[in-house]
Amino acid sequence: MSSSSSLATRFAQTAQLCLETFDSPQLASQLTTLAGQDVTKAALNIGQVLHSKQFVVSSSGSSSVAAKPSSELAEVPNVAPHSENLTGAFPELPPIDDSSLASMVFTHRCSAEKEGHLDGRESYERLEFLGDAYVELIASRLIYQKYPDLPPGRLSQIRESLVRNETLGSFALAYNFDDRIDLPASYMEGRGVPRKLLVKTFGDIFEAYVAAVVLSDQKNGFATAEAWLVHLWTPRLPGNEDYQVPQNKFAKQDLAKKIMGKGIKIEYRVEEEQAVKKEGKIWYTVGAYITGWGWEDRHLGSGKALSTGEAGIRAAMQALVNPLTAQIGAVKRDHDAQVKLEREQ
């Protein structure tokens, strides 16, 4: 066999593996276990490029590219309609069609270890490991398609803004993931856990959820996850700086439900020094502050709008995706559970 023939055969085998990895979440998971996350990311990226070019590997081992233009990427699926919930108009949370995966997403390593799984295998950590690769791939596809003229360095900067923990963690809190996971008490008691660690934890849980969506639906899971993430990310892309998430008119009620209790005070204050006149209009900034549950006049979020009423609503919306609010909510839940237990005794 000639060297060129041998190279063609090996290339066809590698291309086939990358294409199958791109099309099969289960194979991607197996490859991650076998070769590591970096190799899986590379295989997924190569598979995406080959898929976009309609690259075909025949049963004989030969390979070819269909007539589709090489610069054309696979079309990003249509985004699902918005629904009014949580911090405003967010897309509906995709379901996880596998109860074991759904449970794993919201199981922390400490909880898994209590159940006897000392290697953490039943926690969200392995799903997060795979979800990280999917999140980065989907972000890369979106940016590559939307900005055909930008250099790779700038594309990387945009991608980093989409996949960083602060962004993904805010999505997790917007969907109330903090109410669904049993984190160690030290995480949610407040002052002992660095904010950076808490933000990373919620970002990891979000990535685990993405992986579970993909794995639970072999046929449409990836497309579902991609459409969902594209919808979440689009307002954050360059050129959309003036975009505001549609108002959630029940944000103040949602925040009160999450952290209010007897003797607890949430105050919305106009921050006068931040009132700004722009194009003949006065923009007001209102801050949301809490006193109670061990916190004194603590800032939770701010909102800007043409009226103090709407600015207050937007302050509540921001507070709902603040990790501190999740901590306060956990303290409230523990208190309410204790009160209920005492009443039943």
MISE-685795 format. One record per residue (C-alpha): residue in one letter; x, y, z. Coordinates in pm, 1 decimal. Layout:
# residues N
+------+----------+----------+----------+
| code |       xx |       yy |       zz |
+------+----------+----------+----------+
|    A |        X |        Y |        Z |
...
+------+----------+----------+----------+
This chain:
# residues 345
+------+----------+----------+----------+
| code |       xx |       yy |       zz |
+------+----------+----------+----------+
|    M |      0.0 |      0.0 |      0.0 |
|    S |    137.9 |    342.3 |    -95.6 |
|    S |    197.3 |    606.2 |    167.2 |
|    S |    -70.4 |    830.1 |     12.4 |
|    S |   -321.5 |    544.2 |     15.9 |
|    S |   -236.5 |    464.1 |    376.1 |
|    L |   -278.4 |    828.8 |    475.5 |
|    A |   -615.8 |    845.5 |    300.2 |
|    T |   -733.4 |    536.2 |    486.0 |
|    R |   -621.0 |    667.3 |    824.2 |
|    F |   -779.5 |   1004.6 |    753.1 |
|    A |  -1107.8 |    838.8 |    658.1 |
|    Q |  -1104.2 |    640.8 |    984.5 |
|    T |  -1035.4 |    952.5 |   1188.9 |
|    A |  -1304.6 |   1148.5 |   1003.3 |
|    Q |  -1555.1 |    869.3 |   1065.7 |
|    L |  -1480.2 |    872.7 |   1437.5 |
|    C |  -1519.3 |   1252.7 |   1456.4 |
|    L |  -1847.7 |   1244.3 |   1264.3 |
|    E |  -1985.2 |    969.4 |   1485.2 |
|    T |  -1874.9 |   1159.2 |   1795.9 |
|    F |  -2052.5 |   1471.4 |   1671.3 |
|    D |  -2372.3 |   1275.0 |   1601.9 |
|    S |  -2369.0 |   1055.2 |   1913.6 |
|    P |  -2372.8 |   1202.1 |   2265.8 |
|    Q |  -2309.9 |    855.2 |   2408.9 |
|    L |  -1995.2 |    812.0 |   2199.2 |
|    A |  -1881.0 |   1161.0 |   2300.9 |
|    S |  -1921.5 |   1060.2 |   2664.1 |
|    Q |  -1722.9 |    740.2 |   2608.3 |
|    L |  -1447.2 |    929.4 |   2427.5 |
|    T |  -1425.8 |   1177.3 |   2715.4 |
|    T |  -1373.9 |    889.7 |   2958.9 |
|    L |  -1116.4 |    724.7 |   2733.6 |
|    A |   -913.2 |   1020.8 |   2610.2 |
|    G |  -1010.6 |   1326.7 |   2812.8 |
|    Q |  -1209.2 |   1644.8 |   2763.1 |
|    D |   -962.5 |   1821.6 |   2532.7 |
|    V |   -961.7 |   1533.3 |   2284.8 |
|    T |  -1342.2 |   1518.4 |   2288.2 |
|    K |  -1365.0 |   1893.5 |   2221.2 |
|    A |  -1128.1 |   1856.6 |   1927.5 |
|    A |  -1325.0 |   1562.4 |   1788.4 |
|    L |  -1654.3 |   1751.1 |   1822.9 |
|    N |  -1510.5 |   2054.5 |   1645.3 |
|    I |  -1369.3 |   1844.0 |   1361.3 |
|    G |  -1697.3 |   1656.0 |   1337.9 |
|    Q |  -1885.6 |   1985.1 |   1312.0 |
|    V |  -1663.2 |   2104.5 |   1026.0 |
|    L |  -1693.8 |   1773.9 |    840.3 |
|    H |  -2069.0 |   1769.9 |    896.3 |
|    S |  -2104.4 |   2126.9 |    763.2 |
|    K |  -1919.5 |   2020.0 |    447.2 |
|    Q |  -2137.0 |   1709.4 |    412.9 |
|    F |  -1825.7 |   1497.0 |    435.4 |
|    V |  -1901.3 |   1130.4 |    360.0 |
|    V |  -1704.7 |    817.1 |    445.4 |
|    S |  -1810.5 |    519.2 |    234.9 |
|    S |  -1827.1 |    159.8 |    350.9 |
|    S |  -1508.5 |     93.7 |    153.7 |
|    G |  -1319.7 |    347.0 |    362.2 |
|    S |  -1294.1 |    619.5 |     99.2 |
|    S |  -1402.3 |    974.8 |    177.4 |
|    S |  -1549.8 |   1263.9 |    -15.7 |
|    V |  -1706.5 |   1606.6 |     23.9 |
|    A |  -2050.6 |   1681.1 |   -114.1 |
|    A |  -2120.6 |   1981.1 |   -333.0 |
|    K |  -2234.1 |   2199.7 |    -43.5 |
|    P |  -2015.4 |   2515.1 |    -14.6 |
|    S |  -1745.2 |   2462.2 |    246.6 |
|    S |  -1809.1 |   2799.6 |    413.9 |
|    E |  -2170.1 |   2715.2 |    497.1 |
|    L |  -2230.6 |   2590.4 |    848.0 |
|    A |  -2517.1 |   2370.5 |    950.5 |
|    E |  -2816.3 |   2592.2 |   1018.8 |
|    V |  -2872.5 |   2678.4 |   1382.2 |
|    P |  -3214.8 |   2540.3 |   1484.2 |
|    N |  -3503.0 |   2781.4 |   1528.0 |
|    V |  -3530.0 |   2917.7 |   1880.0 |
|    A |  -3824.3 |   2815.1 |   2091.8 |
|    P |  -4075.1 |   3088.8 |   2183.2 |
|    H |  -4027.7 |   3295.1 |   2496.1 |
|    S |  -4235.1 |   3243.6 |   2805.7 |
|    E |  -4278.9 |   3485.5 |   3093.4 |
|    N |  -4102.7 |   3339.9 |   3393.3 |
|    L |  -3835.2 |   3412.6 |   3648.4 |
|    T |  -3623.4 |   3704.7 |   3532.4 |
|    G |  -3846.3 |   3785.0 |   3237.5 |
|    A |  -3883.4 |   3634.2 |   2892.7 |
|    F |  -3662.9 |   3328.9 |   2906.3 |
|    P |  -3707.8 |   3027.5 |   2681.1 |
|    E |  -3879.6 |   2729.8 |   2838.1 |
|    L |  -3642.3 |   2501.7 |   3024.1 |
|    P |  -3583.7 |   2194.9 |   2803.0 |
|    P |  -3689.4 |   1869.3 |   2969.3 |
|    I |  -3451.3 |   1589.3 |   3062.2 |
|    D |  -3617.4 |   1270.8 |   2939.6 |
|    D |  -3420.8 |   1041.3 |   3168.7 |
|    S |  -3505.3 |   1047.0 |   3538.5 |
|    S |  -3163.8 |    916.2 |   3647.0 |
|    L |  -2985.4 |   1192.6 |   3455.6 |
|    A |  -3229.1 |   1451.6 |   3589.7 |
|    S |  -3152.5 |   1338.7 |   3943.2 |
|    M |  -2778.8 |   1338.6 |   3881.3 |
|    V |  -2781.2 |   1701.3 |   3758.4 |
|    F |  -2902.6 |   1820.9 |   4096.9 |
|    T |  -2690.7 |   1592.2 |   4317.2 |
|    H |  -2379.3 |   1741.9 |   4474.4 |
|    R |  -2076.5 |   1521.5 |   4543.5 |
|    C |  -2135.0 |   1551.9 |   4920.0 |
|    S |  -2489.9 |   1419.3 |   4882.3 |
|    A |  -2368.9 |   1135.6 |   4659.5 |
|    E |  -2104.6 |   1040.6 |   4914.1 |
|    K |  -2369.8 |   1028.9 |   5188.0 |
|    E |  -2550.5 |    771.5 |   4975.3 |
|    G |  -2235.1 |    561.3 |   4956.1 |
|    H |  -2106.6 |    676.6 |   4615.5 |
|    L |  -1763.4 |    781.8 |   4736.7 |
|    D |  -1626.8 |    844.2 |   4386.7 |
|    G |  -1892.8 |   1109.0 |   4321.4 |
|    R |  -2010.3 |    916.7 |   4017.9 |
|    E |  -2377.8 |    984.7 |   4095.5 |
|    S |  -2319.7 |   1359.9 |   4127.0 |
|    Y |  -2335.7 |   1623.2 |   3855.1 |
|    E |  -1956.3 |   1631.5 |   3813.0 |
|    R |  -1925.3 |   1385.4 |   3522.9 |
|    L |  -2217.8 |   1547.9 |   3341.5 |
|    E |  -2055.1 |   1887.7 |   3390.6 |
|    F |  -1735.6 |   1747.1 |   3241.2 |
|    L |  -1921.5 |   1658.4 |   2919.9 |
|    G |  -2154.3 |   1959.2 |   2928.7 |
|    D |  -1856.6 |   2193.6 |   2931.0 |
|    A |  -1755.8 |   2055.8 |   2590.5 |
|    Y |  -2106.1 |   2090.4 |   2447.7 |
|    V |  -2143.8 |   2446.4 |   2575.9 |
|    E |  -1813.8 |   2552.0 |   2420.0 |
|    L |  -1896.0 |   2380.1 |   2090.7 |
|    I |  -2241.2 |   2540.8 |   2066.1 |
|    A |  -2100.5 |   2883.3 |   2149.8 |
|    S |  -1832.2 |   2834.1 |   1883.8 |
|    R |  -2090.7 |   2738.3 |   1621.6 |
|    L |  -2305.3 |   3042.2 |   1701.6 |
|    I |  -2018.4 |   3291.0 |   1692.8 |
|    Y |  -1850.2 |   3140.5 |   1386.7 |
|    Q |  -2174.3 |   3166.4 |   1191.7 |
|    K |  -2273.9 |   3512.5 |   1313.5 |
|    Y |  -1937.5 |   3686.9 |   1270.1 |
|    P |  -1777.8 |   3556.6 |    946.5 |
|    D |  -1532.5 |   3847.1 |    923.5 |
|    L |  -1389.6 |   3850.2 |   1275.8 |
|    P |  -1040.7 |   3709.5 |   1346.5 |
|    P |  -1004.2 |   3404.1 |   1573.1 |
|    G |   -874.6 |   3608.8 |   1865.3 |
|    R |  -1185.4 |   3824.1 |   1877.4 |
|    L |  -1409.4 |   3519.1 |   1832.1 |
|    S |  -1241.6 |   3361.6 |   2135.7 |
|    Q |  -1309.8 |   3673.4 |   2343.2 |
|    I |  -1678.3 |   3666.8 |   2253.5 |
|    R |  -1700.9 |   3295.6 |   2328.0 |
|    E |  -1539.8 |   3345.5 |   2668.5 |
|    S |  -1806.4 |   3603.7 |   2759.1 |
|    L |  -2077.9 |   3347.1 |   2680.1 |
|    V |  -1933.1 |   3041.5 |   2853.7 |
|    R |  -1781.1 |   3196.9 |   3167.5 |
|    N |  -1919.8 |   3090.7 |   3504.3 |
|    E |  -2084.5 |   3426.8 |   3573.0 |
|    T |  -2299.2 |   3394.7 |   3259.7 |
|    L |  -2392.4 |   3028.9 |   3300.4 |
|    G |  -2442.7 |   3067.0 |   3675.1 |
|    S |  -2689.6 |   3351.5 |   3620.3 |
|    F |  -2887.1 |   3125.5 |   3385.5 |
|    A |  -2895.0 |   2851.2 |   3649.5 |
|    L |  -3030.0 |   3093.8 |   3908.4 |
|    A |  -3283.3 |   3235.9 |   3662.7 |
|    Y |  -3428.6 |   2886.2 |   3633.5 |
|    N |  -3423.5 |   2841.4 |   4013.6 |
|    F |  -3169.9 |   2560.0 |   4002.1 |
|    D |  -3064.4 |   2668.3 |   4351.3 |
|    D |  -3402.2 |   2549.2 |   4479.7 |
|    R |  -3350.6 |   2206.1 |   4324.0 |
|    I |  -3000.8 |   2108.8 |   4437.4 |
|    D |  -2906.9 |   2002.2 |   4787.0 |
|    L |  -2580.4 |   2188.5 |   4839.7 |
|    P |  -2374.6 |   2146.8 |   5157.6 |
|    A |  -2489.6 |   2375.0 |   5437.4 |
|    S |  -2156.7 |   2558.0 |   5429.1 |
|    Y |  -2233.5 |   2675.8 |   5075.9 |
|    M |  -2562.3 |   2834.6 |   5161.8 |
|    E |  -2503.8 |   2974.0 |   5508.0 |
|    G |  -2347.2 |   3277.8 |   5351.9 |
|    R |  -2031.1 |   3427.8 |   5477.6 |
|    G |  -1791.3 |   3132.0 |   5476.6 |
|    V |  -1803.3 |   3048.3 |   5105.9 |
|    P |  -1634.7 |   3275.7 |   4849.7 |
|    R |  -1875.4 |   3416.9 |   4594.0 |
|    K |  -1646.9 |   3290.3 |   4317.6 |
|    L |  -1691.0 |   2930.0 |   4434.3 |
|    L |  -2067.9 |   2965.1 |   4453.0 |
|    V |  -2082.3 |   3117.0 |   4103.5 |
|    K |  -1866.9 |   2833.0 |   3967.6 |
|    T |  -2090.2 |   2574.1 |   4131.8 |
|    F |  -2402.5 |   2709.4 |   3963.7 |
|    G |  -2216.5 |   2738.0 |   3633.5 |
|    D |  -2113.4 |   2372.2 |   3663.6 |
|    I |  -2471.6 |   2267.7 |   3738.5 |
|    F |  -2590.8 |   2451.3 |   3429.1 |
|    E |  -2332.7 |   2268.8 |   3214.6 |
|    A |  -2444.1 |   1939.3 |   3366.6 |
|    Y |  -2802.0 |   2021.8 |   3271.5 |
|    V |  -2698.5 |   2087.3 |   2911.0 |
|    A |  -2524.9 |   1747.9 |   2894.0 |
|    A |  -2829.9 |   1574.3 |   3040.7 |
|    V |  -3058.8 |   1736.1 |   2780.9 |
|    V |  -2832.4 |   1606.4 |   2503.2 |
|    L |  -2785.6 |   1257.3 |   2645.8 |
|    S |  -3151.4 |   1200.5 |   2729.5 |
|    D |  -3267.1 |   1244.1 |   2369.0 |
|    Q |  -3041.8 |   1063.9 |   2123.3 |
|    K |  -3224.4 |   1201.9 |   1820.2 |
|    N |  -3296.7 |   1567.2 |   1902.6 |
|    G |  -3108.8 |   1637.6 |   2226.0 |
|    F |  -2822.7 |   1832.8 |   2073.0 |
|    A |  -3052.8 |   2044.7 |   1854.4 |
|    T |  -3276.2 |   2116.2 |   2154.4 |
|    A |  -2982.5 |   2222.7 |   2371.4 |
|    E |  -2839.2 |   2435.3 |   2091.3 |
|    A |  -3164.9 |   2619.1 |   2024.4 |
|    W |  -3204.5 |   2685.7 |   2396.5 |
|    L |  -2852.0 |   2821.2 |   2442.4 |
|    V |  -2866.1 |   3033.2 |   2126.7 |
|    H |  -3181.9 |   3194.1 |   2262.2 |
|    L |  -3017.5 |   3265.8 |   2597.3 |
|    W |  -2694.8 |   3398.7 |   2446.8 |
|    T |  -2819.6 |   3611.7 |   2158.0 |
|    P |  -2899.9 |   3922.4 |   2370.6 |
|    R |  -2545.0 |   3910.7 |   2509.1 |
|    L |  -2369.3 |   3920.4 |   2171.9 |
|    P |  -2183.4 |   4232.2 |   2051.1 |
|    G |  -2425.5 |   4474.9 |   1890.4 |
|    N |  -2699.7 |   4400.7 |   2142.2 |
|    E |  -2558.0 |   4611.9 |   2425.3 |
|    D |  -2876.0 |   4818.8 |   2456.6 |
|    Y |  -3097.8 |   4511.1 |   2472.7 |
|    Q |  -3296.7 |   4468.9 |   2792.0 |
|    V |  -3452.1 |   4140.9 |   2897.7 |
|    P |  -3830.9 |   4184.1 |   2866.6 |
|    Q |  -3980.3 |   4285.7 |   3196.1 |
|    N |  -4104.5 |   4020.3 |   3434.8 |
|    K |  -4389.9 |   4209.1 |   3596.8 |
|    F |  -4399.6 |   3959.4 |   3884.5 |
|    A |  -4029.2 |   3991.1 |   3971.6 |
|    K |  -4090.7 |   4166.1 |   4304.2 |
|    Q |  -4341.5 |   3898.8 |   4405.6 |
|    D |  -4099.9 |   3624.2 |   4297.2 |
|    L |  -3820.5 |   3779.3 |   4502.4 |
|    A |  -4044.1 |   3818.1 |   4807.0 |
|    K |  -4154.8 |   3456.8 |   4781.1 |
|    K |  -3792.4 |   3345.7 |   4770.6 |
|    I |  -3650.9 |   3542.5 |   5065.9 |
|    M |  -3925.1 |   3720.5 |   5263.1 |
|    G |  -4028.5 |   3613.9 |   5611.9 |
|    K |  -4151.8 |   3753.8 |   5939.3 |
|    G |  -3947.8 |   4061.1 |   6031.5 |
|    I |  -3759.9 |   4058.4 |   5699.9 |
|    K |  -3743.7 |   4380.7 |   5500.1 |
|    I |  -3683.4 |   4428.4 |   5127.7 |
|    E |  -3636.6 |   4794.7 |   5036.9 |
|    Y |  -3628.3 |   4948.5 |   4689.1 |
|    R |  -3435.6 |   5275.6 |   4691.6 |
|    V |  -3384.9 |   5529.8 |   4415.5 |
|    E |  -3014.4 |   5589.0 |   4376.1 |
|    E |  -3045.0 |   5959.0 |   4299.7 |
|    E |  -2683.1 |   6008.5 |   4212.8 |
|    Q |  -2724.6 |   5763.6 |   3925.4 |
|    A |  -3021.2 |   5936.6 |   3758.8 |
|    V |  -2901.2 |   6003.7 |   3403.7 |
|    K |  -3049.3 |   6226.2 |   3136.5 |
|    K |  -3010.3 |   6068.1 |   2795.1 |
|    E |  -3166.4 |   6194.8 |   2472.4 |
|    G |  -3399.7 |   6417.3 |   2669.9 |
|    K |  -3518.5 |   6135.8 |   2898.5 |
|    I |  -3443.0 |   6070.9 |   3263.7 |
|    W |  -3321.9 |   5719.8 |   3341.9 |
|    Y |  -3359.3 |   5615.0 |   3705.3 |
|    T |  -3158.3 |   5350.2 |   3887.3 |
|    V |  -3324.4 |   5168.1 |   4175.9 |
|    G |  -3147.7 |   4928.9 |   4411.1 |
|    A |  -3299.1 |   4634.8 |   4600.3 |
|    Y |  -3172.9 |   4583.1 |   4957.4 |
|    I |  -3250.1 |   4326.0 |   5225.5 |
|    T |  -3231.2 |   4339.5 |   5601.4 |
|    G |  -3282.9 |   4010.8 |   5780.2 |
|    W |  -3171.0 |   3646.2 |   5792.7 |
|    G |  -2837.6 |   3774.5 |   5925.7 |
|    W |  -2779.9 |   4039.6 |   5657.5 |
|    E |  -2804.3 |   4413.8 |   5720.2 |
|    D |  -2905.2 |   4649.2 |   5436.3 |
|    R |  -2736.4 |   4421.6 |   5180.6 |
|    H |  -2757.2 |   4514.6 |   4813.8 |
|    L |  -2910.2 |   4241.7 |   4594.7 |
|    G |  -2950.0 |   4408.5 |   4258.0 |
|    S |  -3011.2 |   4727.8 |   4063.6 |
|    G |  -3230.2 |   4816.4 |   3768.0 |
|    K |  -3242.2 |   5108.6 |   3527.8 |
|    A |  -3554.8 |   5237.9 |   3350.6 |
|    L |  -3749.5 |   5550.5 |   3255.3 |
|    S |  -3963.8 |   5520.3 |   3568.0 |
|    T |  -3879.4 |   5427.2 |   3924.1 |
|    G |  -4148.3 |   5159.1 |   3918.2 |
|    E |  -3999.5 |   4972.1 |   3625.1 |
|    A |  -3648.1 |   5027.9 |   3759.1 |
|    G |  -3757.0 |   4861.4 |   4083.7 |
|    I |  -3891.2 |   4563.1 |   3892.4 |
|    R |  -3564.0 |   4532.3 |   3705.5 |
|    A |  -3374.6 |   4552.9 |   4034.2 |
|    A |  -3577.7 |   4255.6 |   4155.3 |
|    M |  -3502.0 |   4072.4 |   3829.9 |
|    Q |  -3130.2 |   4120.6 |   3884.7 |
|    A |  -3161.8 |   4016.1 |   4247.9 |
|    L |  -3318.3 |   3687.6 |   4138.9 |
|    V |  -2995.4 |   3588.8 |   3957.7 |
|    N |  -2762.6 |   3702.4 |   4237.1 |
|    P |  -2587.8 |   3409.1 |   4413.3 |
|    L |  -2636.6 |   3592.5 |   4742.1 |
|    T |  -3014.0 |   3569.4 |   4694.2 |
|    A |  -2975.3 |   3193.6 |   4654.1 |
|    Q |  -2787.6 |   3180.7 |   4984.9 |
|    I |  -3055.3 |   3386.2 |   5159.7 |
|    G |  -3325.9 |   3168.5 |   5009.2 |
|    A |  -3156.0 |   2857.1 |   5148.3 |
|    V |  -3149.1 |   3011.8 |   5497.3 |
|    K |  -3520.7 |   3090.5 |   5464.8 |
|    R |  -3601.8 |   2735.2 |   5350.7 |
|    D |  -3412.0 |   2586.0 |   5645.2 |
|    H |  -3593.6 |   2820.4 |   5883.2 |
|    D |  -3934.5 |   2738.5 |   5736.4 |
|    A |  -3860.2 |   2363.5 |   5755.2 |
|    Q |  -3761.3 |   2396.1 |   6119.6 |
|    V |  -4077.0 |   2593.7 |   6205.0 |
|    K |  -4291.2 |   2331.6 |   6031.2 |
|    L |  -4118.0 |   2050.9 |   6219.0 |
|    E |  -4172.1 |   2222.5 |   6554.3 |
|    R |  -4541.3 |   2274.6 |   6477.5 |
|    E |  -4585.8 |   1906.3 |   6395.0 |
|    Q |  -4425.7 |   1790.0 |   6719.0 |
+------+----------+----------+----------+
